[in-house]
Amino acid sequence: MYKKLFIPGPVPVHPEILAAMATPMIGHRMKEYAELHGRVTSGLKKVMVTEGKVFLATSSAFGVMEGAIRNLVGRRCVNFCNGAFSDKWHDVTLRCGKQADAVRFDWGRPVTPEAVEAALSTGKYDSMTMIHNETSTGVMSPLPEIAEVMRSYPEVMFIVDTVSSMSALNIPVDDLGIDSCIFGVQKAFALPPGLTVFTASEKALERAAGMEGRGYYFDYMEFAANDAKDNTPSTPCVSQIFAMDRQLERMFAEGLEARWERHRNLAGYVRDWLTSRGFELFPEPGYGSLTLTCARNTRGIDLALLKKRLGEIGFAFDDGYGKIKGQTFRIAHMGDMTRSDLDELLSAMIAIMPELAYH
Ligand SMILES: *Cc1c(COP(=O)(O)O)cnc(C)c1O
């Protein structure tokens, strides 16, 4: 039996998208591919609100997260860490042989503009990484306020992971001054995993051009040269790009603003459902994610049992990630999910644990 996914990634994929993936194969050096590639990257430029380059890579998100480090980190990088994925990005930066420092926040807290200012004002860094929406903790950091600080440091590469947020709210890459914005498609974009999208500003391309040790697979220069022909350096995951083409059509049909509003509404709905039943939210108030909700198990319910029972009736439920596994649980409300999808899960939770109907 297939389980309906309420874990924060991968998330359910619409049948129309699965059907698009069954499109007969084309050669990536054929003009049919160039047309597809051009259409998909222009759609993505609208969603990401950028006139810069948008590249398609075949990998999980961490491939391109590593690529950004290899292309853009010169002298020294500061990695802002407030959860498992941002911690890992710091580790990846070091493993690439780069000089880097982590600025750490307690889990549940956002990256703050004050911490960004304090780190960059030392003058030690030529690059920074942060995760907009820390999927491990359900915390969304204040990107516009951080972008305001970044304006005073134009020489510092502003590298942002939006894996679990891009398209769920407005993230205008150029206005925010993001030099490289990265996302994998299996979370907020609700596609099967395997395709990654990343942008490069003019500054990012200039930095990459002079960088030693960029490697080949994620070399921004290779991507830029091929982009001029609406192509990729090596064979792309064409089926996933068919899926992306269909998903962009679906997004524009819904309307981007309607998509943002749907995410805001679902987030409010899940938060209210949980808090009215006596669960505390894990994130610092005001920084709860719009795409998933992470709650503390303040009622001391048997999360392992709940997960097991939900699994038996066809729902995949998450009981926390990394060091907060078991103490927290997360409910995803991203991608193409609707209120009725969530109601299926929430009523199943009550059916399994009747005490959840009440405070
Ligand atoms: C899931 C996730 C990643 C890792 O993605 P992979 O595709 O597994 O490499 C990175 N960042 C964030 C914010 C995520 O949610």
The ligand as an SDF file (V2000), in Angstrom:
LIG
                    3D

 15 15  0  0  0  0  0  0  0  0999 V2000
   15.4630   18.4360    2.3570 C   0  0  0  0  0  0  0  0  0  0  0  0
   16.3300   19.6300    2.4750 C   0  0  0  0  0  0  0  0  0  0  0  0
   17.6540   19.6410    2.0240 C   0  0  0  0  0  0  0  0  0  0  0  0
   18.3530   18.4200    1.5000 C   0  0  0  0  0  0  0  0  0  0  0  0
   17.8700   18.0610    0.2970 O   0  0  0  0  0  0  0  0  0  0  0  0
   18.4110   16.7920   -0.5090 P   0  0  0  0  0  0  0  0  0  0  0  0
   17.5930   16.9400   -1.7470 O   0  0  0  0  0  0  0  0  0  0  0  0
   18.0890   15.5800    0.2920 O   0  0  0  0  0  0  0  0  0  0  0  0
   19.8620   16.9730   -0.7370 O   0  0  0  0  0  0  0  0  0  0  0  0
   18.3600   20.8000    2.1280 C   0  0  0  0  0  0  0  0  0  0  0  0
   17.8190   21.9050    2.6460 N   0  0  0  0  0  0  0  0  0  0  0  0
   16.5550   21.9360    3.0980 C   0  0  0  0  0  0  0  0  0  0  0  0
   16.0060   23.1930    3.6840 C   0  0  0  0  0  0  0  0  0  0  0  0
   15.7710   20.7970    3.0290 C   0  0  0  0  0  0  0  0  0  0  0  0
   14.5180   20.8370    3.4870 O   0  0  0  0  0  0  0  0  0  0  0  0
  1  2  1  0
  2  3  1  0
  2 14  2  0
  3  4  1  0
  3 10  2  0
  4  5  1  0
  5  6  1  0
  6  7  2  0
  6  8  1  0
  6  9  1  0
 10 11  1  0
 11 12  2  0
 12 13  1  0
 12 14  1  0
 14 15  1  0
M  END
$$$$
